[in-house]
């Protein structure tokens, strides 16, 4: 029989054992809000930004260890990794979203491909039957310049980050053939690539029989706002009729409309409407757009108001054709440049003259000089253009563009670059000839050297 005292002790012992049982912990609080931190308003292409996602419960308490997934609205502007590392890959607005346990938080940013002032690039392109390469290149956006050949034999030049990412951006392209005298190179056209970042330019080179052949050429691309001073450019979009410049394919720093007037077959007047300011000058340049059947040259200009363009087919017959035309007053800020007009067309051999200040300009204020020279017995069509004070450009990356200023049967090609005056001056040799007979021919031309 259990004594009264033993029963009391047993009950106390049982009560003590029952008190040792721990209460079940409450379930973890669910995520109520997600907030993204670390995203700036804008960031440049190529930047990698570490984002964080803060998860909190309904009471505002921070929660840790919760799984977060990341997405971005426009993968052509930015991409995001599972860790929250955001990479800016293009241009334009985007929204990043972080999701945890069915709750999401978002933040908006903007990718900056480049600034309008940096839409400037050039290269020397060398093409073979199956490939193309770019050398002596420069791209102010920090991207590369590369070249390939497509199945039709066109050279495709890709200029990274030069795509038209903003609706107000425009650009123009210059081409100067630098290879065989028996080859001509024309623009097929250009467009922003599918990735919305790059610009793709298509160029076709032809032999005199109009067959497609590999070519070598210098290419220069610049956008509105990339050059100092006045600049205008326009692409003719209808070879057979007078037409207003397409706003998507033209720009005028003066803000005036431009018109291409077809005066007769193959003869055009381009209304520029970009008058000179005091003490300023300009040069004009033309590149043919379209098939091998025609080539277009400058035929004259009225200062800041209009220019004339002539286009000829094989056989020296004037024919309708498309073209791009540029008016250039200066180069890039802080970089070296110079331009001039050859007005020593028929001067005495070996006699150097300074280009008229009315038709020349340079970053250092010194005017180019032109000498008609004899080379290997050839006494026609060979000129040495000397740019005082720019000798250092011979050892630096630069680009040369030349436009014949005459009837369409003449073309001019820069053939060599070196120095003169103990290395102080840049020396560019230009050879002009009949594009059909290849006979050396004295000719006017405009020339641009730009760093």
HELIX and SHEET records of a PDB file:
HELIX    1   1 UNK A    4  UNK A   19  1                                  16    
HELIX    2   2 UNK A  116  UNK A  118  5                                   3    
HELIX    3   3 UNK A  247  UNK A  249  5                                   3    
HELIX    4   4 UNK A  357  UNK A  359  5                                   3    
HELIX    5   5 UNK A  391  UNK A  395  5                                   5    
SHEET    1   A 3 UNK A  33  UNK A  37  0                                        
SHEET    2   A 3 UNK A  52  UNK A  56 -1                                        
SHEET    3   A 3 UNK A  62  UNK A  63 -1                                        
SHEET    1   B 4 UNK A  43  UNK A  44  0                                        
SHEET    2   B 4 UNK A 103  UNK A 112  1                                        
SHEET    3   B 4 UNK A  92  UNK A 100 -1                                        
SHEET    4   B 4 UNK A  69  UNK A  72 -1                                        
SHEET    1   C 3 UNK A  48  UNK A  50  0                                        
SHEET    2   C 3 UNK A  85  UNK A  88 -1                                        
SHEET    3   C 3 UNK A  78  UNK A  80 -1                                        
SHEET    1   D 4 UNK A 132  UNK A 139  0                                        
SHEET    2   D 4 UNK A 120  UNK A 127 -1                                        
SHEET    3   D 4 UNK A 216  UNK A 223 -1                                        
SHEET    4   D 4 UNK A 171  UNK A 177 -1                                        
SHEET    1   E 4 UNK A 145  UNK A 149  0                                        
SHEET    2   E 4 UNK A 155  UNK A 159 -1                                        
SHEET    3   E 4 UNK A 199  UNK A 207 -1                                        
SHEET    4   E 4 UNK A 183  UNK A 192 -1                                        
SHEET    1   F 4 UNK A 250  UNK A 252  0                                        
SHEET    2   F 4 UNK A 231  UNK A 235 -1                                        
SHEET    3   F 4 UNK A 322  UNK A 328 -1                                        
SHEET    4   F 4 UNK A 283  UNK A 289 -1                                        
SHEET    1   G 5 UNK A 243  UNK A 244  0                                        
SHEET    2   G 5 UNK A 259  UNK A 264 -1                                        
SHEET    3   G 5 UNK A 267  UNK A 271 -1                                        
SHEET    4   G 5 UNK A 306  UNK A 313 -1                                        
SHEET    5   G 5 UNK A 294  UNK A 302 -1                                        
SHEET    1   H 5 UNK A 243  UNK A 244  0                                        
SHEET    2   H 5 UNK A 259  UNK A 264 -1                                        
SHEET    3   H 5 UNK A 267  UNK A 271 -1                                        
SHEET    4   H 5 UNK A 306  UNK A 313 -1                                        
SHEET    5   H 5 UNK A 317  UNK A 318 -1                                        
SHEET    1   I 4 UNK A 361  UNK A 362  0                                        
SHEET    2   I 4 UNK A 337  UNK A 341 -1                                        
SHEET    3   I 4 UNK A 444  UNK A 450 -1                                        
SHEET    4   I 4 UNK A 399  UNK A 405 -1                                        
SHEET    1   J 5 UNK A 352  UNK A 354  0                                        
SHEET    2   J 5 UNK A 369  UNK A 372 -1                                        
SHEET    3   J 5 UNK A 382  UNK A 387 -1                                        
SHEET    4   J 5 UNK A 425  UNK A 434 -1                                        
SHEET    5   J 5 UNK A 410  UNK A 420 -1                                        
END                                                                             
